[in-house]
Amino acid sequence: MSETIAGIEIPDSALAAEATALVRDAAPPLLYDHSRRVFLFGALQGRRLGLSADPELLYVGAMFHDLGLTETYRRTDQRFELDGADEARRFLRAHGVPEESVRKVWEGIALHTTPEIPSRLEPEVALVTAGVETDVLGIGHDALDPADIEAVTAAHPRPDFKRRILAAFTDGFKDRPDTTFGTVNADVLEHFVPGYRHIDFVEVIRGSAWPE
């Protein structure tokens, strides 16, 4: 029997169940609950905006979006968003999901910290970012029914979430600081890693091999 939270039905297919188990095993409760809220808030924002996403694809995108912050799936040679996107692609291909659907999930995860662009793409891409923005940044919070927000946070609480998610971000990419170039993630390191200074785009241009 499927679970419904705030009027949103959680996918209960075999693929969704396996995705849930994978993330529950790899991620601490902080990231597991956050990922479930991303799905729920993304679906609620989609309902508000008239965007209809494939629930199973949106669920996998939401659940895998922060796998790059976990010990199991994190790498040190690429952006953390790509860790989760690449694992989602491997997972979906192993289940025979069509490549067009795999692409949507990959892009939804890879772009979830990139402002503006996801909202111009398919709902499966746009709504992962919408869910992240609602849960982490509070964007669109006031547009949702308070009763729906209460239902989501009752099912997946967020105690001391602001401090704890910032700590998770810091731990997730402090050992690969150069991968945060040009992203919002550099802000996290500048706040919490002593002596860190982001790579300056202007300095890169001025210091390039071109003479002028």
Secondary structure by P-SEA (a helix, b strand, c coil): cccccccccccccaaaaaaaaaaaacccaaaaaaaaaaaaaaaaaaaaaccccaaaaaaaaaaacccccccccccccccaaaaaaaaaaaaaaaacccaaaaaaaaaaaaacccccccccccaaaaaaaaaaaaaccccccccccaaaaaaaaaaccccaaaaaaaaaaaaacccccccccccaaaaaaaacccccccccaaaaaaaccccc
